[in-house]
Amino acid sequence: MITQDISEIPQKLVDAANAVLDWHWQETEVGGVDWHMAVASDPDAMLVEACERQDAGEEGVIDPFWATTWRAAAGLDRFLQSIDVKGKSILELGCGTGHVGIAAAIRGADVVLTDGVEDPLHLVRMSSYPVRSRCQIQRLRFGQDELPERFPILLGSDVTYLRQLWPELLECIEQHLAPDGVVFLSDPCRIIGNEFREWIKPHPFDYVEHKVQMDDDPEHPIRVMELRREAVN
């Protein structure tokens, strides 16, 4: 069984995170084991600050929604229990705190965890340290950056919340999904997620929807949208 000792994390990783973020350790279940995740200490304050900077006319300021571990990540983590990911090459899009990618690595996958901004990646490098041999961590902006590798599995939790990002998300999927690959995207059954479901259906994917019941709120399951490339006759 994989164990985690946060005292073993190199000081240079801690210093890098301290230089840009106010953060703390939070224990949660990841990949079926108790795990310490490095998380932002005050996500609400970060969002307020970002909004103030945007209102002041500053360009390039991105809302720090990554700073919170959403239920959709925990739901996708639980969904991965039903999939054999051991030894598989996986790309996580918009990893945020890295919950899903780390869960896949704990289960034996080789994972590239990416996000469009650099700040959360400092936390992911610390949280993933015990499984670092199976994790690569780097910045990937939808519609702007492209990796040379194609992956059989793509994962994303709460990456469908903004309509403006859908074309860039689709471009990123097209760029990085292997010909016989599968995409799993999770959300908490938001209305905007329903709209994304209808938006994506005309594109060349076979669509299947799964529901994952969660212990914290069984009446509000997490949706996992499964997208597979349509077979070419």
Residue, then its C-alpha position, 0 to 999 in steps of 0.5 A: m500500500i502506498t503511504q504518505d509522509i509529508s515530512e519527506i517533501p523537499q523544502k524547495l517545493v514547500d518554499a515555491a508554494n509559500a512564495v505564491l500561496d497561502w495554503h495548508w494540508q487537508e486530509t481526505e480520501v484519495g484513490g481509496v486511501d487517506w491522503h494529505m492534499a495541499v490546498a489553498s487556505d482561503p479560496d473565497a478571498m482569492l476569488v474576491e481578489a481576482c474579481e477586484r483585479q478584473d473590475a480594475g481592468e487588469e487583463g489575464v486574471i483567471d478566477p481561481f476556481w481551482a483552489t477548491t476540491w469540488r465534489a465532482a473530483a471526489g465523484l470521478d475518483r470514486f468512478l475510477q474504482s470501476i475502471d482498470v487504470k493500472g499501467k495506463s497513460i492518463l492526461e488530467l485536464g484542469c487538474g486544480t488540486g490534483h485530486v483525480g490525477i493523484a487518485a489514478a496514480i495511486r491506482g497504478a496509472d501513469v498520469v500527466l496532471t495539467d492546469g491552465v495556470e501555474d499556481p495550483l501546480h505548486l500544490v499538486r507537486m507536493s500532494s503527489y510527491p509519494v507517487r511522483s514516479r508516476c506523475q508529470i505535472q505541467r501547464l496546459r492551456f486549452g486551445q493554446d498548448e499541445l503535448p506531443e503525446r496522445f492518451p488512451i484516457l483523458l480525465g476532467s472534473d468541473v471543466t465544463y462550467l463555462r460555455q466560452l471554454w467549450p470550443e477550446l476544451l474540445e480542441c484540447i480533447e481532439q489534440h490529445l485523445a488517442p484514436d481509440g481513447v475515452v474521455f471522462l468528464s464529471d460535474p454535479c449535474r449542473i444545468i450548464g452541464n446539461e447544456f454541454r451534454e447537448w452541445i457535445k452530442p453532434h460532435p464525433f463521439d459516442y456519449v454515455e452518462h454515468k451517475v455516481q452516488m456520494d456518501d455526503d449527499p446521496e440525493h445529489p449524485i455526480r455525473v460522469m460523461e463518457l466520450r469515445r471517438e465514434a468508430v470509422n467504417 
